Amino acid sequence: MHEKWSPYDNATFIASYTRDVPNRVPGLADIHRMAMLLLAERATGDAEILVVGAGGGLEIRAMAEPQPDWHFTGVDPSGPMLELARQTVMPFANRVELIEGTVDQAPTGPFDGATCILTLHHIDRDARLHTLEQIHRRLKPGAALVIAGHSSPGPDPTHWMTRSVAFANRGAIDWDNSAATGRMLVERLPLLTPAQEEEQLRDAGFTEVALFYAAFSFRGWVAIA
C-alpha cells in the first residue's frame, strides 16, 4: 500500500513549479508541443480541449499559443496550483475555464481532445482507471487523449527513477542522494508498468494506444476515444 502523498500540497513546491518542473522532466516543452500536434491531427477549428491536472497551466499555455481558435477547460484538485495556472494562462484567459476538482467535476463535453500530463502517477490504480473512463466519456468519438508521467519500466524501476532524479538535480551529480530519492518516489508513487498503463487505456475504452515519448522513468502515450 502506497502512502498518500503529493508535492502539490507543498507551498514551496508550488511557488517554484513553473520555474523548476521543466528541469525535472526531460523535454517537457517538447512533450507539450507533441501533445498539441497529436491533438491537432483530429481537433480542428475552434476545438474544445479538456486538460485534466491543469494546475500550473504550462500545457494550456503551450497549446494556446500556436492554436488561437482552441478553447480549454482545465480541472485540478489543488486550489493553489489552479491559482498558479490562472497567472500562467493570463494572456489567453478569455479561452480558458479552470475548475477546482477532479475529472468528475469537468463538464460532460463532448470535447475534441484531452491531455493528462504529470498527473496519473499520483493516483492509485482504481482511481486512474476511473479518471481515464471519465475522460473517455467526455470525448467525441475519434478524439485523442495524450497522457505522460512516471512509469515503472524494466525489472528495476528504482534504477530508472534514480536517473530521473539525477537529471533534475542540475548541480554536481550525487548518485547516493539520487538513489535515496528515487527509492522514496518508487515507494510513494503508485507506479504502473508501461504494459499496465496501456492495458488501462484499453480497459477505459481507448484504442490505437501508441507510445510517443520515453525518457528515463517517464513515458507518454496517445490513444483514441
N, C-alpha and C positions, 0 to 999 in steps of 0.2 A: 504494500500500500504506500502510495506517494503522499508525502506531507503537502498540505495545501499551501502553496507559496506562489507569489508573483512579484516581480520587481515593480509592477505598475502601482503598488501600494506605497512605494518609497518616494518621498518628496524630492530627495536629491537626485534619484534616477530620472524622475520625470522632468526636473528642471534642466537637465543636460541631455535629454533624449534626442532632440533633433540634431544636436551637435555631435553626439557620441555614437549613436546607433549606426551611422554609415561606416564607422571604423570597425564595428563589431561583426558586420555581415559582409562577406566578400561580394563586391559588385552590387550593393543594394540599389544604387541608382539605375544600374542596368537591369536588375530584376523588375523595377517599376516600369522601365521603358518596355521591356519584353512583355510584361503583363498588359500594358496598353496596346501593344501590337497584336497580341494574341486575342484580346477582346475585340479590337478593331476589325479583325477578319470577319466578324459576324455582326458587330454592333455598328450600324451606320446611321448617318443623320444625327438627329437630336436624341441620342441614346440615353436611357436611364440606367445608371450603373450602381449596384449595391456594393458597399465596402464594409465588410464585417471585420471588426477590430480596427476601427478608423482612427483611434487615438494617435495623436502626433501629427496626422494629416499629411505625411510625406507622400504616400502613394496617390492621394487625391490630387495634391499639387502637381505631381509628376505626370498625371494623366490629364488634368485640366489644362495645362499649358499647351500641349500640342493638339488638344481636342476641344476647340472653343464652343462646340454645339452640344457637348455631353453635359448631363446633369447627374449629380451624385447624391446618394443617401448613405450616410455613414452611421454605423452603430458601434458603441463601445461601452462596456460596463463601468469604466473609470471616468468619473466626472473631471478630475484634474487633467487626464490625458485628452479628453474632449476639449477642454479649455485651451490646451496647447494646440490642438488641431484647428480651432477657430482662428488662432493667431496665424498659423501656417497657411491656411487657405483664404485669408482675408481678401486677397485680390480677386478671388473667384466666389465670394460669399453669396452672390446672387444665384449661383448654380449649385449650391451645396446645402443640404439639410443634415444636421448632426443630431443624433438621438442617443440619450444615455440608456443603455440596456444591452441585452444580448440580441441575437438574430430574431428571437421571439417577439421583440418589440418593433422590428422593422415592418414597414408597410408590406402588403401582400404582393405588390407589383402589378403585373409581371415586369421584371427587369430584363434589359438587353445584355447583361453581363454582370459578373461579380468577381470580387477578389477577397481573399482571406489570407493575409500575409503576416508572418511572425505572430500568429495567434493560436493556432490549433495545438501547438506543442505545450501550451499552458493548461489544457483541459483534458480530463480523463477520457478513456476510450468511448464510454457510452455517451458522454456529452459531446464528443467530437462527431460521432455518428449522427446524433440529433441535430447538431449545427449544420452538418452537410445536408441532411434531409430537408431541413427548413430552408436552406439556401436553394436547394433544387426546386422546392415547391414555389419559390418566388421568381424563378427564371422562366423566360419564354422557351418553348421547345427549340433546341438548336443553339441556345445561348451558351457562352463559355464561362467556366469558373477557373480562376487561377489561384492556386494555393502555394505557399512556400513557408518553410520553417525548419527547425531542427528535426532530424530523423535519427534513426538508430542503425546506421549501416554497418555491415560486417559483423564478425563474431565478437568484436571488442569495441563497443560504442564509446567507451571512455577514452580510447586512443584517439578517435576522431574528434570527440568533444574537446580533448586537450589541445589538439591542433587548432580548433576554432578559438579557444581561449587565448592561445599564444598569438594568433592572428590579431585579436582585439587589443592585446597589450602592446602598444606601439613603442615602448621603451626597450631596454635590454631584455633578451629572452631569458625567462626564468621557468625552466621546464618543471621544476618541483612544484612551484606555485600554480602553474597552469594545470598540472595533473591533479592537484588537490581541488582546484575549482572545477575542473572537468568532472571529477568523481561526484562532487556535490551536485552539479547540474543533472547528471545522469540519474542520481538518486531522487532528486526533487521533481524533475520533469517527467510526465507520463509519456515517454517516447514510444513511438511505433517504428517497426522496421519499414523500409520502403515497400516491401511486398504487402504489409498490413495497411499502409497508407493507401495504396492502390486498391486493395480489396474494399476498404471502407468507402472510397469514392464510388465504386461499382455498387456496393450494398445500398448506398444512398440514392441510386438511380442514374448515376452518370455513366456515360460511355466514352469511347475514344480517349481513354486515360493515357496521357503521354508525359514522360519526364522531359522538362525543358531546361532544368538548371540543377547543377550539383557542385558543391564546394565544401570540402571537409565534412562537417556534420549536417550541413544544410542541403535540402532538396526542394525542388519546386515542380509542380505538375499543372497541366491544363487538362480539363475534362469538359465534356459536352452534355448539357441537360437534355 
